[in-house]
Amino acid sequence: MRGKLIGWLLVVGVVALLVAMFTLQNAERVADLSLNLGFAAWATDGPQPVPLLMLVSMAVGLLVGGGWGVMASWSAARRAERAEAQLSLTASQKVDDWG
């Protein structure tokens, strides 16, 4: 247990260090963003810092992936509950048949 905690802390520390280095090295870089769908268009007010764009895109990806995982977990939990209820019903019927 302690080894896992130390391992996770090392991984989180390395990732945090890499993110900090990327942010410091690319703080001055900017990009203009726009999206034209034909019927609607969107653009940023001005150039946005690349580290901010990376952070926002990573956060959106984590939210989408996390939401997907939570929904899959809920679905699996419902299937398990139904299976347990059916197994319980089947087991009680077998006891009654022998009784």
Rosetta blueprint (number, residue, H / E / L):
1 M L
2 R H
3 G H
4 K H
5 L H
6 I H
7 G H
8 W H
9 L H
10 L H
11 V H
12 V H
13 G H
14 V H
15 V H
16 A H
17 L H
18 L H
19 V H
20 A H
21 M H
22 F H
23 T H
24 L H
25 Q H
26 N L
27 A L
28 E L
29 R L
30 V E
31 A E
32 D L
33 L L
34 S E
35 L E
36 N E
37 L L
38 G L
39 F L
40 A L
41 A E
42 W E
43 A E
44 T L
45 D L
46 G L
47 P L
48 Q E
49 P E
50 V H
51 P H
52 L H
53 L H
54 M H
55 L H
56 V H
57 S H
58 M H
59 A H
60 V H
61 G H
62 L H
63 L H
64 V H
65 G H
66 G H
67 G H
68 W H
69 G H
70 V H
71 M H
72 A H
73 S H
74 W H
75 S H
76 A H
77 A H
78 R H
79 R H
80 A H
81 E H
82 R H
83 A H
84 E H
85 A H
86 Q H
87 L H
88 S H
89 L H
90 T H
91 A H
92 S H
93 Q H
94 K H
95 V H
96 D H
97 D H
98 W H
99 G L
